[in-house]
């Protein structure tokens, strides 16, 4: 178990340091948004570009990985949305954010550092594949569901506008731009000039620790009281049902042959939800519940991820 704690320990200690540094006043909570923007708009795109541009296209485009992560995530997303909407009688917007919390992993801020410590260089490829699924499939679909306004004008027109706006936002997303550029460099066999390549590498190296620090800072001030039903469903869905769905696909269909990528997609599904979850929910007045779910799930993930890593170390998978 000590070898597992040697992996998860530094990750959650860095998160804890971010929390303490912000709680003590060394940093303001608003600073975390600035640092987070740096990670999302510069550091992670640089990391994604390097991970893709420095490998052959055949090493990157793993259809089995994309299939497993996409199908497992959509299955949990659909189940979570359906339960919240039909069983719990939540609104379409509320149901969409329940599903988002259950199905959208924190691939960048928590996932990449953990995969890097656990699996090494393959973490960059896994991160890129995760971003493709999350940014081109899960997020657009969920945001369209949350933004859909049935009863105001033409439903068809509303859907067309939502789809167009969502796709336009994704085309301007630095992560998507980095993925496209990385694929292009890999396909064409191009290389950046030396000074430019070293500059991109410097930015990419800033992503790991800073991303975890930001997670800790954003947890300051979050409350989970009085929101037990919402938080429980989202936390159980994210930390239990999502990895179970992916594990089932890996065991029954065996779509991913590479051992490291099998571990990567399973660990990705077991990560807590993305850190911008409350920021997205703010548009629809659901930021308090989303923040509470983020707090509980991130703390609980220390134990669930440690257990999963132990299982991967001691069982044939």
N, C-alpha and C positions, 0 to 999 in steps of 0.2 A: 504493500500500500504506500510505502514511503516514496517509491519511484513515481507513483501517480501524483502524489502531493507535490513532488518536485516539479511537475508540469503545471498543475492547477494552482499551486501556491503562489508563484510569482505573478500570475495573471490576476488573481483576486487580491493579492497584496497591492498591486498597482492600482486596481480599482479602489481599494480601501484608502490608499494614499491620496487619490484624487478627491475622495469624499472628505477626508480629514482636512486636506489643504483648503478646500472650499468652505467647509463648516467652520474652520478656525478663522476665516477671513483673509487668509493668504491670497486666495483668489475669490473673485465674486462669481456668483452663479451665472451671471450674464457673460462672464469671460468664457465659460464652457461653450457657449454658442459660437463665439468667435473661433476658439480652438477647434471646435467641431467642424466649422466651415472650412478651416484650413485642411483638416484631414479629408473631408469629403470632396473638396474641390481641387486639391493639389496633391496631397500625400498618397491617398489611395489610388487616384488615377495614374500617378507615376508608377506605383507598385504594379497595378494591373498592366500597364503598357510594358514594363520590363518583363513581367511574367510571361506575356504572350510573345513579344517581339524577339525574345532570346531563345525561343523553341520552334521546332518544326511544326507546321500546321497539323500534321498527323498526330503529334503528341498532345495537342490541345483539344481538338474537336472530338470529344469522347461522347458519342451519341448515347451510349448506355448510361453514363452519368447524368446527362441532361434529362433523359427519359425518367430515370429513377427519382431525381430530385423534383422534377416537374409534376409527375403523376402523384408521388407521395404528398407533395405540398397541396396540390389541387384537391386531392381526396380529403385531406384534413380541413382545408378551407371550405369546401362544399358542405362537409358534415357539420362544421362549427356554425356556418352561416344558417344552414337549415334548422339546426337545433335552436339557435337563438331566435330566429324569425318565427318558426312555426310552433315550437314547444314553449319557449320562454316569452313569446309574444313581444319581442323587441321590434323597434322600427327597422326599416331597411338600412338606415345609416348606422344604427347601433349594431346590428347584426354584421355589417361589413367590417366594423372595427374589432368585433369579437373574432371574426375569421382572420383578420389581418394579424392580430396578436398571436393566434394559434399557428399560423402558417408561414409567417415571414421572419426568418432567422436573422440574427445579428452577425452576418457573414464578415463584415469589415472590422468592427470595433472589438468584438470578442472572438469571432470565429477564426479570422486570419492569425492572430497571435497564438491561439491555442493549436491550430493546425501546424503552424510553423515550428513550435516547440515539440509537437508530437511526431510530425511526418516530414519535416524539412522542406526542401524546395518545391515539392508537389503542392504545397499550400497555395502558392501563387496561381497555379493552374486551376485548382479547386475554387479559389476565390473568383476568378474570372468566369468560370462556368456557373457558379452560384449567382453572380451578378446578372448574367444573361437571363436566367430563369426569373429572378426576382424583379428586375427592372423592365423586362420585355413581356412578361406574362402575369405574374402575381400582382404587382403593384398597379399596373394599368387596369386590370380587371376589377380589383377591389375598389380603387378610386372611382371607377365608372359606376359601380354599384352604390357607393356612398353618395355620389353626386347626382345620381338619377332622380329626377323629380317627376314622379307620376302624378298627373292631375294638373300640371301647369303647362298649358299649351299642348302641342303634339308630342306624344311620348317618343315617336320615331325621331322627330327633330331634336328632342332633348338628348337622345342617345347619340345621334350623329355629332352634336356639338361636344358632348362629353368625350367621345372617342377622339375627335380631332384635337381637342385641348390637351388631353392626356398624352397622346402621341407626340404632340409638339413639345411638351415639357420634357419628354424622354429624349428627344433629339437634341435638346440643349443640355442634357445631363452630362457633366464632365466624365462620369464613370462610363457612360455609354460611348462617348467620343473616344476615351482611352482604349476601350475594348475594340472598337472598330479600327483605330489606328494600329493597335497591337496586332490584330489579325492581318491587316494589310502588310505590315512589315514582315510578319512571319511568312505570309504567302509569297511575297516578292523577294524574300531573302535580303532585305535592306538592313542597313545598320546606321545608327546615328553617329555623327562625328564624335571623336573622343571627348572633348569638353562638354558637349551637349549630353552625351550618355552619362558622364559622371555627375552632371547636374541633376538629371532625372533620378539617378540612383540615390543621391543625397536626399531628395524629397521623399523617395519611397522608403528610405530607412527611418524616416520620422514617423511613419504611420503606426507602428505597433504600440509602443509605450504611450504615445500621446493619445491614441484612440482609447486605450483602457483608462487613462487618467480622466478623459472627458466623461466616460461612462460614470465613474465615481462621482465627479462633480455634479452631474445632472441628477443624481439620486438625492442630493441634499434638499430637504424641505418637502419631499414627497410623502404623502400620507395614504395609508391603505384602510383606514377605519371606515366602517359602514358600507363597504363595497364588496363584501365577501362573495356574493353569487357571481358577479362579473369577474372578479379577480381569480376566483377558484376555477371557473370554466376556462379562462384564457391560460392560466398557469398550467393546469393539467393537460390541456390540449397541446401547448407548446412543448412542455418538457417530457410528456409521456406519449401522447397520441401521435405527434409528428414523427419522432424517431421510430415508433412502432410501425407506422405506415411504411416508412422507408426501409426498415429492417425486413418487413414482410416481402416487399418487392425484391430485395437483394437475395433473400433465401429462396423464394418460390420461382422467380423468373431468372435470377442470376444474370442481370443485364450488364454488370460491371465486372470485368475479369481481373483488372489490376487490384492487388490487395490494398495498396495505399489509397487508391481512389475510393474503394469500397468503404474503408474506414473514414475517409474524408467526408463522403456524402452522408454517412450515418451520424458522424459528429456534428456536421453542419445542421442537420435536422434537430439535434438535441440542444442547440444553442438557445439562449433566451431571445426574445424578440428584438427587432432593431431599435436603436436608441432614439430614432426620430419618430417613434410611434406616438408619443404624446403631442409632438409638434404637428403631425398630420391631423390628429384628432381634434386639435384646437380649432380647426376650420369649422367643425360641426358641434362645438361646445362639449366635447367628450374628453377633454384633456385630463381632468381629474381622475376619471376611471382608468384611462390609458396609463397615466403616470403611476397609479397604484399597482396596476398589473405589472408594469415594468419593474418597479421596486421589488415586489414579491418574487417575480420570476427570476430576476437577476441574482438575488440572494440565494434562492432555492437551487439555482443551476450549479452552484459550487458543489453541492452534494450529489445531484443527479449526474453531472458530467464526470465527477470523480469516480462515481460508481460505474459509469459506462466505460471510462478509460480502463478501470481495473478489469472489467469483464473482457474488453478487447485484448488486454495483455495476457489473460489467463484462459482464454477459450479459443478454439479454432474458428476463424470467421473468414 
